[in-house]
Amino acid sequence: MIIKAIHTNAILKEIPTEGHSPLRVLGSDYQMYVAKNDKGKVPPYSLINEFLASYFLNKWEVATPEIKLITIAPALILAKDNLSINHKPHYYNTPCFGSKYIENAIDVNALIVTEKKKAFNKINNPLDVFHITLFDTWVENDDRKPTNYNLILEPHKNKFNVIAIDNAFIFSTMSYKDLNPEFVAASGNDHLLVSDLGYLIKKYIQVTNSFINNEREYFYLCIGRCEKDFDKFMSQIAGFYNIDLDSVIALKEFLFNKERNNKVFDEYVYRLHQ
């Protein structure tokens, strides 16, 4: 996965959120993007996390927006009226993480999800919901939960594609050197599989022994894909963000620890049966 770099000459609007309050911008490729800064932090872990999550989710074949590295000139921030304190000019001395803006998307939080076959049939990729929950356990995502799905629904042929967004708070929002491969964070009632959406999908997908075996094969195949090109991808990241080699090594040891990944899958199976 090659990260392409663009710039912007137009800030369209700020998108108020409880987190980054990103900017919708027009890229130099004339496409719209949602751009995030990390308030000048070094290294900008939340931005690196976003790039990593996109890389991993692509390897997992889970739908997620196209991404870019976006340069926004501090002068553009100064010239834009009514931006919040989340957008100080010096924050933009560091390139932003940008994800392509999806037109007419619906936030899952705003959708009334009920346990009806009609609602299930409106989702093109229901299995992706399961896979996103497995992914979240693997990367210890603190921020996707029943009260904050961080998923959007993209209209497609009278149905919706479930798209994973906002992955800044993976790895328990920790420094990579502090990650412990002997530990798997179990999120209790905050798990996506115990949300209204999770229960809806579980109601109409049969979780049989054969299904579990297929999911196990899928999980370890995805882990292998991620590991294969991990060093090459992180070399790209280190080219534009200041991250030390020890942090990269610690992250690699955490993600690809075999014993931990066995526990990750066991946790997934447990949640499927809840």
C-alpha positions, -999 to 999 in steps of 0.1 A, spaced: 0 0 0 15 33 -12 5 64 8 0 92 -17 6 128 -6 -15 158 -17 -21 193 -5 -51 215 -1 -59 252 -10 -94 252 3 -108 244 38 -145 238 33 -157 234 69 -149 221 104 -168 189 114 -176 193 151 -170 160 171 -160 151 206 -126 140 193 -105 157 166 -132 179 150 -116 173 116 -117 196 86 -134 188 53 -110 200 26 -107 201 -11 -76 182 -21 -52 191 -49 -67 161 -68 -101 179 -66 -116 153 -43 -130 161 -8 -113 147 22 -117 147 60 -84 158 74 -71 153 110 -42 168 129 -28 156 162 -23 190 179 14 191 172 23 159 191 55 141 184 52 114 174 16 119 162 3 86 174 -33 92 165 -24 99 129 0 70 126 -27 48 141 -52 60 114 -27 51 86 -20 17 102 -56 9 106 -63 17 70 -34 -5 59 -45 -34 81 -82 -31 71 -73 -32 35 -53 -64 41 -84 -77 59 -106 -68 29 -128 -47 52 -144 -16 36 -127 17 47 -123 51 29 -94 59 6 -66 77 24 -40 104 17 -13 123 35 -25 159 33 -5 191 37 -25 221 50 -5 253 51 -7 271 85 -16 303 66 -48 286 55 -58 280 91 -51 316 100 -72 328 71 -102 306 80 -127 322 103 -145 305 132 -123 274 136 -122 259 171 -92 257 193 -86 222 178 -70 240 148 -41 262 158 -18 271 129 13 253 143 -6 220 145 -3 220 107 34 220 106 29 183 105 10 167 76 -25 155 83 -42 121 79 -69 124 53 -97 100 44 -119 105 14 -152 122 21 -181 98 14 -211 116 0 -246 109 15 -232 86 41 -253 79 72 -238 76 107 -248 43 123 -254 62 155 -282 81 138 -298 50 124 -325 32 143 -313 -4 143 -340 -30 151 -339 -68 152 -358 -71 119 -349 -91 88 -356 -60 67 -329 -40 85 -304 -69 81 -312 -72 44 -303 -35 39 -267 -42 47 -245 -54 18 -216 -65 39 -229 -78 73 -199 -101 78 -177 -71 78 -193 -61 111 -180 -93 126 -146 -88 111 -144 -52 124 -150 -64 159 -123 -90 156 -100 -64 142 -108 -40 171 -98 -67 196 -66 -73 177 -56 -36 177 -72 -28 210 -95 -1 197 -107 20 226 -132 40 207 -156 17 188 -185 7 210 -223 6 213 -224 43 222 -200 53 194 -200 30 164 -174 49 143 -190 33 113 -209 49 85 -234 35 60 -226 43 24 -256 41 1 -251 15 -27 -278 0 -50 -307 6 -26 -287 -9 3 -258 2 25 -221 -7 28 -208 -6 63 -176 15 63 -151 16 93 -139 51 102 -121 69 130 -94 45 141 -72 70 159 -76 54 194 -63 19 186 -35 3 207 -53 14 239 -43 50 231 -8 41 244 28 46 233 38 15 213 66 8 238 40 4 265 20 -23 248 21 -57 264 18 -87 241 8 -109 270 -24 -90 275 -56 -89 256 -79 -60 265 -115 -73 270 -139 -45 266 -169 -59 285 -202 -42 276 -184 -18 253 -179 -45 227 -195 -39 193 -209 -74 193 -231 -65 223 -245 -34 205 -278 -32 188 -260 -36 154 -240 -65 167 -271 -84 180 -288 -77 147 -260 -93 127 -257 -122 151 -294 -129 148 -292 -137 111 -257 -152 107 -255 -187 120 -224 -192 142 -217 -229 136 -185 -249 141 -179 -246 104 -183 -208 106 -159 -206 134 -133 -227 115 -136 -204 85 -133 -173 107 -101 -188 123 -86 -194 89 -96 -159 78 -80 -143 109 -46 -159 106 -46 -153 68 -51 -116 75 -25 -115 102 0 -131 77 -8 -105 51 -4 -76 76 30 -90 88 44 -96 53 45 -59 43 46 -43 78 82 -32 77 78 -17 43 47 2 53 63 15 85 93 28 65 68 50 46 54 63 79 88 70 93 95 91 61 70 117 71 64 113 109 91 112 136 89 77 150 118 58 165 128 22 155 123 9 190 86 19 189 82 2 155 98 -30 169 76 -30 200 45 -26 179 55 -54 156 61 -77 185 27 -69 200 7 -73 168 23 -106 156 27 -124 189 12 -159 183 0 -165 219 -17 -132 221 -34 -137 187 -47 -170 199 -63 -152 228 -77 -125 205 -95 -151 185 -108 -169 216 -122 -136 228 -140 -132 194 -156 -166 196 -168 -158 231 -184 -126 219 -200 -143 190 -219 -166 214 -230 -139 238 
